[in-house]
Amino acid sequence: MDSDDKRISLIAAEVRSGSIVAAAGCGKTEQIARATALCPGRRLILTHTHAGVDALRARLKKNGVPADKYHIDTIAGWSLRFAASFPMRSGLTLVRPSDDEWDVVYECTLRLIRSRAVLNVLMASYSGVFVDEYQDCTCAQHQIMSALATDLPTCVFGDPMQAIFDFKGQKPVDWDADVFPKFPKSGQLLTPWRWKNAGNGGLAEWLENARQRLEQRQPIDVDGRCASVKWVQLPPAAKSQAAITQRQLVTVGTCKSIAVHDDEKMVIIGDSANLKSRANLGQKLAKFGFANLEPVGCKDLFGHADQIESSKGMSRLEAVLAFAAVCLTGSGKSELLKAVESHIGGRRRGAGIFPDLIPVCLKIVASDPYDHVIELLDAMRRRRETRLYRPGMFFPLRSALHLMTIGQHRSLADAVWDIQNRLRHAGRRLGKKSIGSTLLVKGLEFDHAAIIDADNMSRKNLYVALTRPIRSLTILSRSRQITPQS
């Protein structure tokens, strides 16, 4: 940390109500840890994800900050537990809120804090509040932080340029209209430690210039001056099959070219809204070791779970094989189904190709237990011809099927929800080579990254994508000059 960063740590520790703006890779987590060490008493530290909680806790431990100087939680988790502790005053009756019920939790939490009936509890518990990733707050969460700041010193940390989450009807916080009036800008982190520590000052300088242009809503130019930034030209946008095929060939070929760094982490960043296109790319790149990242609450996963649960006999087998086909390359779905139908009819088609699969398929057709489904999925994954490219769907469904075999849930959908919730708490685990979107890789670091949909990204999504790699960045676009969508 340089002298300016040390000054920011002190400001954050002492400010009564303020905000610290931190560009990507400029040491925000380190600042929170250092400021916590400087604070008297015990700080409440809030963020949005369980992975964020783990990252903060690890940094505080690394810095030797005593555990009795802080309490870390997600905003959602802290709000739920706090409101549920005083149900008569808060009015909260929810125990396990669904995705569309969290605004109710926040309303009850805000009602409780504003009542001032629990002021002594808050003052006795915490000496102040730090909030991380403030750009990801909704207006409802911002009201809670503002209410806490009435009596507790509060400093929020975030970056308006990384506000990319879709809150599904919940209004996101606006920095100029909401944040700065309540939490005036007290400092800004500018030193790009992520790249400076890696000895890649050229990329740090290029990204700083790109950020300035994006903030001003200007196009960025991949001019070749930075050795760590490579540009690959995509064919002009067109709807003909030949043009689409050519575009796919360029994309796949480029992604294969960055797959040579087997000992380093790399990511391909695609369209956040188009899960299908990313899955198709994952299928093509599976033999090179790439795997798709899946959103928690993945609709495709729940859809396949419903299909499997609501079917029996041959229909269930078809549903299981349909699921396997979107997770594994070389599943041989059509030929395997024909082979099973042949065996049901007393013939022997496919016996030499699928000797390990046909007996299990026949078990599924003949009876309902989910252990046969698990057996088939495991057998398909073991085959030399198959490669798993959507582990974020495959393993959660397999785990949910196991929960059903031991009677822990009444429906497969409930079991999937349980597994997904556990994964949400555990945090995302990545392989060496990943395919995702800006929403899925935000907050993560990689050695190398390829952005395959730069022409169609908003300026904030583009900034998040640009700042993921430490060593090299490859940008695929129609022109060297990239104009963000908004």
Residue pairs with C-beta under 8 A, 6 or more apart in sequence:
1 9
1 27
1 30
1 34
2 191
4 190
4 191
5 27
5 30
5 31
5 189
5 191
6 34
7 187
8 20
8 31
8 187
8 188
8 189
9 31
9 34
9 35
9 38
10 35
10 38
11 18
11 20
11 186
11 187
12 18
12 20
12 31
12 32
12 35
12 130
12 155
12 157
12 186
12 187
13 35
13 36
13 38
13 39
14 38
14 153
15 153
15 155
15 186
16 153
17 149
17 153
17 154
17 155
17 182
17 183
17 184
18 154
18 155
18 156
18 183
18 184
18 185
18 186
18 187
19 134
19 155
19 156
19 157
19 158
19 179
19 180
19 183
19 184
19 185
19 186
20 28
20 31
20 155
20 156
20 157
20 158
20 186
20 187
20 188
20 189
21 158
21 159
21 160
21 185
21 187
21 188
21 189
22 28
22 31
22 157
22 158
22 159
22 188
22 189
23 159
23 161
23 188
23 189
23 190
23 192
23 208
23 211
24 159
24 161
24 162
24 194
24 207
24 463
24 464
24 467
25 192
25 193
25 194
25 195
25 204
25 207
25 467
26 189
26 190
26 191
26 192
26 193
26 194
27 189
27 191
27 193
28 132
28 157
28 159
28 189
29 55
29 56
29 59
29 132
30 59
30 63
30 193
31 157
31 189
32 45
32 56
32 59
32 130
32 132
32 157
33 56
33 59
33 60
33 62
33 63
33 65
34 63
35 130
35 155
36 43
36 45
36 60
36 65
36 69
36 70
36 130
37 63
37 64
37 65
37 69
39 69
39 127
39 128
40 127
41 69
41 126
41 127
41 128
42 68
42 69
42 70
42 71
42 125
42 126
42 127
43 69
43 70
43 71
43 126
43 127
43 128
43 129
43 130
44 70
44 71
44 73
44 78
44 125
44 126
44 128
44 129
44 130
44 148
44 152
45 56
45 70
45 71
45 72
45 73
45 129
45 130
45 131
45 132
46 72
46 73
46 74
46 75
46 78
46 129
46 130
46 131
46 132
46 145
47 53
47 56
47 72
47 74
47 75
47 131
47 132
47 133
48 74
48 75
48 76
48 132
48 133
48 136
48 137
49 74
49 424
49 427
49 443
50 74
50 424
50 425
50 426
50 427
51 427
51 428
51 443
52 74
52 132
52 133
52 443
53 72
53 73
53 74
54 427
55 443
56 72
56 132
57 72
60 70
60 72
71 125
71 126
73 81
75 131
75 137
75 141
75 144
76 102
76 105
79 105
79 106
79 109
79 141
79 144
80 92
80 94
80 97
80 105
80 109
82 90
82 109
82 112
83 90
83 92
83 105
83 108
83 109
83 112
84 90
84 92
84 95
86 112
86 117
86 118
87 93
89 111
89 112
89 115
89 117
89 118
90 108
90 109
90 111
90 112
91 108
91 111
92 104
92 105
92 108
92 109
94 101
94 104
94 105
97 104
97 105
99 168
99 297
100 168
100 169
102 140
102 170
103 140
103 170
106 138
106 140
106 141
106 143
106 144
107 140
109 144
110 140
110 143
110 144
110 147
112 118
113 122
113 144
113 147
113 148
114 147
119 151
122 148
122 151
122 152
123 151
123 152
126 152
127 152
127 153
128 152
128 153
128 154
128 155
129 145
129 148
129 149
129 152
129 153
129 154
129 155
130 154
130 155
130 156
130 157
131 137
131 145
131 154
131 155
131 156
131 157
131 158
132 157
132 158
133 157
133 158
133 443
134 156
134 157
134 158
134 173
134 179
135 158
135 159
135 160
135 161
135 162
135 163
135 173
135 175
136 158
136 163
136 165
136 172
137 145
137 158
137 172
137 173
138 167
138 170
138 171
138 172
138 173
139 170
139 171
139 172
139 173
139 178
140 170
140 171
141 173
142 173
142 178
142 179
142 182
145 154
145 156
146 182
148 154
149 182
149 183
154 183
155 183
155 186
156 179
156 183
158 179
160 175
161 211
161 214
161 215
161 459
161 460
161 463
162 442
162 460
162 463
162 464
163 172
163 173
163 175
163 460
164 272
164 438
164 439
164 442
164 458
164 460
164 461
164 464
165 172
165 439
166 439
173 179
192 204
192 207
192 208
194 204
194 445
194 467
194 470
195 201
195 203
195 204
195 207
195 470
196 204
198 470
198 471
200 228
200 470
200 471
202 226
202 227
202 228
203 226
203 228
203 229
203 469
203 470
203 471
203 472
203 473
205 226
206 225
206 226
206 228
206 229
207 466
207 467
209 220
210 220
210 463
210 466
211 463
213 219
213 220
214 220
214 459
214 460
214 462
214 463
214 484
217 459
217 484
219 481
219 482
219 483
219 484
220 462
220 481
220 482
221 480
221 481
221 482
222 229
222 231
222 475
222 477
222 480
222 481
222 482
223 480
224 231
224 480
228 471
228 472
228 473
229 472
229 473
229 474
229 475
230 472
230 473
230 474
230 475
231 474
231 475
231 477
231 480
232 250
232 254
232 474
232 475
232 476
233 250
233 476
233 477
233 478
233 479
233 480
234 247
234 250
234 251
234 455
234 476
234 477
234 478
235 243
235 246
235 247
235 250
235 478
236 243
236 478
237 243
237 455
237 478
238 244
248 284
250 476
251 281
251 452
251 476
252 281
252 284
252 285
254 450
254 452
254 474
254 476
255 268
255 281
255 285
255 288
255 290
255 450
255 452
256 285
256 288
258 266
258 448
258 450
258 472
258 474
259 266
259 285
259 288
259 289
259 290
259 433
261 447
261 448
262 289
262 432
263 432
264 432
264 447
264 448
264 471
265 430
265 432
265 433
265 434
265 445
265 446
265 447
265 448
266 432
266 433
266 434
266 446
266 447
266 448
266 449
266 450
266 469
267 433
267 434
267 435
267 436
267 441
267 444
267 446
267 448
267 449
267 450
267 468
267 469
268 281
268 285
268 290
268 434
268 435
268 436
268 449
268 450
268 452
269 436
269 437
269 438
269 441
269 449
269 450
269 451
269 452
269 453
269 465
269 468
270 277
270 278
270 281
270 435
270 436
270 437
270 452
270 453
271 277
271 278
271 437
271 453
271 456
272 437
272 438
272 439
272 440
272 461
275 295
275 298
275 300
278 292
278 435
278 436
278 437
279 292
279 326
279 389
279 390
281 435
281 452
282 290
282 291
282 292
282 389
282 390
282 435
283 329
283 389
285 389
285 433
285 435
286 329
286 387
286 388
286 389
287 329
287 387
288 433
289 431
289 432
289 433
290 389
290 433
290 434
290 435
291 388
291 389
291 390
291 391
291 392
291 431
291 433
291 434
291 435
292 389
292 390
292 391
292 392
292 434
292 435
292 436
293 392
293 428
293 430
293 434
293 435
293 436
293 437
293 440
293 441
294 300
294 301
294 390
294 392
294 393
294 440
295 439
295 440
296 420
296 423
296 424
297 420
298 392
298 393
298 420
300 326
300 393
301 393
301 396
301 397
301 416
301 420
302 413
302 416
304 319
304 322
304 323
304 326
304 393
304 397
305 397
305 400
305 412
305 413
305 415
305 416
306 412
306 413
307 319
307 322
307 323
308 316
308 319
308 320
308 323
308 373
308 412
309 411
309 412
309 413
311 318
311 319
312 368
313 365
313 366
314 340
314 341
314 365
316 364
316 365
316 368
316 373
317 337
317 340
317 361
317 364
317 365
318 337
320 364
320 373
320 376
320 377
321 331
321 333
321 336
321 337
322 333
323 393
323 397
324 331
324 333
324 376
324 377
324 380
325 331
325 333
326 390
326 393
327 388
327 389
327 390
327 391
327 393
327 394
328 380
328 381
328 386
328 387
328 388
328 389
328 394
329 386
329 387
329 389
330 383
330 385
330 386
330 387
331 380
331 386
332 353
332 354
332 385
335 350
335 353
335 354
336 350
336 354
336 357
336 358
336 361
338 349
338 350
339 349
339 350
339 351
339 353
339 354
339 358
340 350
340 358
340 361
340 362
340 365
342 348
342 349
342 350
343 349
343 350
343 351
343 358
343 362
344 362
344 365
350 358
351 358
356 379
356 382
356 383
357 376
357 379
357 380
357 383
360 372
360 375
360 376
360 379
361 376
363 372
363 375
364 372
364 373
364 376
369 405
370 401
370 402
370 404
370 405
370 412
371 401
371 405
373 401
374 398
374 401
374 402
374 405
377 394
377 397
377 398
377 401
378 398
380 386
381 388
381 394
388 394
391 431
396 416
396 419
396 420
396 423
397 416
399 415
399 419
400 409
400 412
400 415
400 416
400 418
400 419
401 412
401 415
403 409
403 415
403 418
403 419
404 412
404 415
408 415
408 418
409 415
409 418
428 440
428 444
430 444
434 441
434 446
438 457
438 461
438 464
438 465
441 464
441 465
441 468
442 464
444 468
445 468
445 469
445 470
446 468
446 469
446 470
447 469
447 470
447 471
447 472
448 469
448 471
448 472
448 473
448 474
449 465
449 468
449 469
449 472
449 473
449 474
450 473
450 474
450 475
450 476
451 457
451 462
451 465
451 466
451 473
451 474
451 475
451 476
452 476
453 476
454 462
454 465
454 475
454 476
454 477
454 482
455 477
455 478
455 479
455 482
456 485
457 465
457 484
457 485
458 484
458 485
458 486
459 484
459 485
459 486
462 482
462 484
466 473
475 482
